[in-house]
Amino acid sequence: MGNFRIVRAVDCLRGGGVMAYPTEAVWGLGCDPFSEAAVMRLLALKKRRRDMGLIVIAASIEQLEPFLAGIPAPDRQLLEASWPGPQTWLVPNNGYAPTWVTGGRETLALRVTNHPVAAALCRAYGGGLISTSANPHGFRPALSLLKLNLYFYGQLDYVLPGPLGGLTSPTPIKNLKTGEMIRGS
């Protein structure tokens, strides 16, 4: 993938835009998690309730450090053993994440992605990004550019091209404290 595409994607994010990019299993929608306007626009595009919370992805655990402050060493080791990879964890919300990201919940969903395009985007951006499936709430996630365009044609600020990863369903989500599987196998 050309570097100019990543540069355009980063410009989109820094400008408060909402964009699409490939992830481990489906097309994702993303924006700057600290831009309330961008997150609200993303939620409106998806027709998703604000209280549901969103996932923040990053290219490295270092990019997630502020969200992870206060996590005990044994829990931290579990995170480090599973990342980078297609495992999303619900971690205790230490107050660093804005309420428009957590949905006002006591947990926050985090993942260090190993998808090459999503990871390159996070590296170039210099931090975590919102990552949610590219679909209106209640519809199946977009698995192709055609489906992405059917859902959001003309409504996104940028689409970063690239192949989807090899997963056949969205990444599993597990609660770090309870071990409860929230989504997936």
C-alpha positions in Angstrom: 0.0 0.0 0.0 1.3 3.4 -0.9 2.4 5.7 1.9 0.3 8.5 0.5 -2.9 6.5 1.4 -1.8 6.3 5.0 -0.9 10.0 5.0 -4.4 10.8 3.7 -6.0 8.6 6.3 -4.0 10.2 9.1 -5.0 13.7 7.8 -8.6 12.5 7.8 -8.4 11.4 11.4 -6.5 14.5 12.6 -9.2 16.6 10.8 -12.0 15.0 12.9 -13.1 12.7 10.0 -14.7 9.3 10.0 -13.2 6.7 7.8 -13.3 3.0 6.9 -10.4 0.6 6.9 -9.9 -3.2 6.8 -9.5 -5.2 10.0 -9.0 -8.8 11.0 -12.4 -9.9 9.8 -14.6 -7.1 8.6 -14.4 -3.5 7.3 -14.2 -1.1 10.2 -15.2 2.4 10.8 -12.8 4.6 12.8 -12.0 8.0 14.1 -10.1 9.8 16.8 -11.4 8.5 20.2 -10.8 12.0 21.7 -12.9 13.8 19.2 -16.4 13.9 20.6 -17.8 15.3 17.3 -16.2 12.5 15.2 -17.4 9.8 17.6 -20.9 11.2 17.6 -20.9 11.3 13.8 -19.7 7.7 13.6 -22.5 6.6 16.0 -25.0 8.5 14.0 -23.8 6.8 10.8 -24.2 3.4 12.4 -27.5 4.4 14.1 -25.9 3.0 17.3 -26.8 4.1 20.8 -24.2 6.1 22.6 -24.3 3.9 25.7 -23.0 0.8 23.9 -19.3 1.7 24.1 -16.7 1.3 21.4 -13.4 -0.5 20.8 -10.1 1.3 20.7 -7.4 -0.4 18.7 -3.7 0.3 18.6 -0.5 -0.9 16.9 1.3 -1.5 20.2 0.6 -1.9 23.9 2.6 1.3 24.4 -0.1 3.2 22.5 -2.7 2.0 25.0 -0.6 2.7 28.2 -2.8 5.6 29.4 -5.9 3.3 29.2 -4.1 0.5 31.1 -2.8 2.5 34.1 -3.7 0.7 37.3 -4.1 -2.8 35.8 -2.4 -5.4 38.1 0.7 -7.2 36.8 -1.0 -10.6 36.4 -3.8 -9.1 34.3 -1.2 -7.1 32.4 0.7 -10.3 31.5 -2.5 -11.8 30.1 -3.0 -8.8 27.9 0.6 -8.9 26.7 0.5 -12.6 26.0 -2.6 -12.2 23.7 -1.4 -9.0 21.8 -0.9 -8.2 19.1 -3.7 -10.3 17.9 -7.4 -10.6 17.3 -8.4 -10.6 21.0 -10.4 -7.6 22.3 -10.4 -7.2 26.1 -12.8 -5.3 28.3 -10.6 -3.7 30.9 -11.5 -1.6 33.9 -12.1 2.0 32.9 -9.5 4.1 34.7 -11.1 7.4 33.7 -8.7 8.2 30.8 -11.2 7.2 28.1 -14.0 9.8 27.4 -17.5 8.7 28.2 -18.4 8.9 24.5 -16.0 6.0 24.0 -17.0 3.9 27.1 -20.7 4.6 26.8 -20.5 5.5 30.4 -19.6 2.0 31.4 -17.1 0.9 33.9 -15.1 -1.0 31.3 -13.3 -0.1 28.0 -12.8 -2.4 25.0 -9.1 -2.5 23.8 -7.2 -4.4 21.2 -3.6 -4.3 19.8 -4.2 -5.3 16.2 -1.9 -7.4 14.1 -3.8 -6.5 10.9 -1.1 -4.9 8.7 -3.2 -2.0 7.4 -4.9 -1.2 10.7 -1.6 -1.4 12.6 0.1 0.8 10.0 -2.7 3.3 10.4 -2.4 3.4 14.2 1.5 3.6 14.0 1.3 6.6 11.6 -1.5 8.2 13.6 0.6 7.8 16.8 -2.2 6.4 19.0 -5.3 4.4 19.3 -8.3 4.7 17.1 -12.0 3.8 17.4 -12.7 0.5 15.6 -16.3 -0.6 15.1 -17.7 -2.8 12.4 -18.8 -1.0 9.2 -22.6 -1.5 9.2 -25.7 0.1 10.5 -26.6 -1.3 13.9 -28.5 -4.5 13.5 -27.1 -5.2 10.0 -24.3 -7.7 9.0 -20.8 -6.1 8.9 -19.4 -5.1 5.6 -17.1 -7.9 4.2 -16.5 -6.1 0.9 -16.1 -2.6 -0.5 -19.4 -3.1 -2.4 -21.2 -3.7 0.9 -19.3 -0.8 2.6 -20.5 1.5 -0.2 -24.1 0.2 0.0 -24.1 1.1 3.7 -22.2 4.4 3.6 -21.7 5.7 0.1 -20.8 9.4 0.2 -20.9 9.6 4.0 -17.3 8.7 4.9 -14.4 11.1 4.7 -11.9 8.4 3.6 -11.7 4.7 2.8 -8.2 3.2 3.3 -8.0 0.2 0.9 -6.5 -3.1 1.8 -7.5 -6.8 2.3 -9.4 -8.1 5.3 -7.6 -10.4 7.6 -8.4 -14.1 7.8 -11.0 -14.2 10.5 -14.5 -15.2 9.6 -16.2 -13.3 12.4 -15.5 -10.2 14.4 -12.8 -10.5 17.1 -13.8 -12.1 20.3 -14.3 -9.8 23.3 -13.5 -11.1 26.8 -13.8 -9.4 30.2 -10.3 -9.2 31.8 -11.6 -9.2 35.4 -14.3 -11.9 35.1 -13.1 -14.0 32.2 -16.6 -13.8 30.7 -16.7 -14.2 26.9 -18.8 -11.2 25.7 -18.6 -12.0 22.0 -17.1 -14.9 20.0 -15.9 -18.3 20.9 
